[in-house]
Amino acid sequence: MIVKKKIKKVAKGYRLKPRTHSLIKEIQSLLQTDQDTVISKACRMLYKEIRKKKPAK
């Protein structure tokens, strides 16, 4: 029997639009992961994209 290590999650109480929730669910099914991971990956991807477009100081 394999036991997964539980990661402690902290609820932030963000209110998202219904279409955002449905998009998250679609991505979840594609990645086969939880909502927290989907949101985290999306934020990192957006951050990298913004950094590419912004010239370094």
C-alpha positions in Angstrom: 0.0 0.0 0.0 1.4 3.4 -1.0 0.7 6.3 1.3 0.8 9.8 -0.2 2.3 12.6 1.9 -0.4 15.2 2.6 0.5 18.8 1.8 -1.0 21.3 4.2 -3.1 23.8 2.3 -4.2 27.2 3.5 -7.6 28.4 2.3 -7.5 32.0 1.1 -11.2 32.4 0.4 -10.8 33.8 -3.2 -14.0 34.3 -5.0 -13.8 33.4 -8.7 -16.3 33.9 -11.5 -18.2 30.7 -12.5 -16.5 30.6 -15.9 -13.1 30.6 -14.1 -14.2 27.7 -12.0 -15.2 25.7 -15.1 -11.9 26.5 -16.8 -10.0 25.3 -13.7 -12.0 22.1 -13.8 -11.2 21.5 -17.4 -7.5 22.1 -16.8 -7.7 19.8 -13.8 -9.0 17.0 -15.9 -6.2 17.5 -18.5 -3.5 17.6 -15.9 -5.1 15.0 -13.6 -4.3 17.1 -10.5 -6.0 19.3 -7.9 -7.2 22.9 -8.1 -4.4 24.2 -6.0 -1.8 22.8 -8.5 -3.7 24.1 -11.5 -3.9 27.7 -10.1 -0.2 27.6 -9.0 1.0 26.4 -12.4 -1.2 29.0 -14.2 0.2 31.8 -12.0 3.8 30.7 -12.7 3.2 30.5 -16.4 1.7 34.0 -16.4 4.6 35.4 -14.3 7.1 33.9 -16.8 5.2 35.4 -19.7 5.1 38.9 -18.1 8.8 38.7 -17.3 9.6 37.9 -20.9 7.7 40.9 -22.2 9.1 43.4 -19.6 12.6 44.7 -20.4 15.1 44.1 -17.6 16.2 47.2 -15.6 
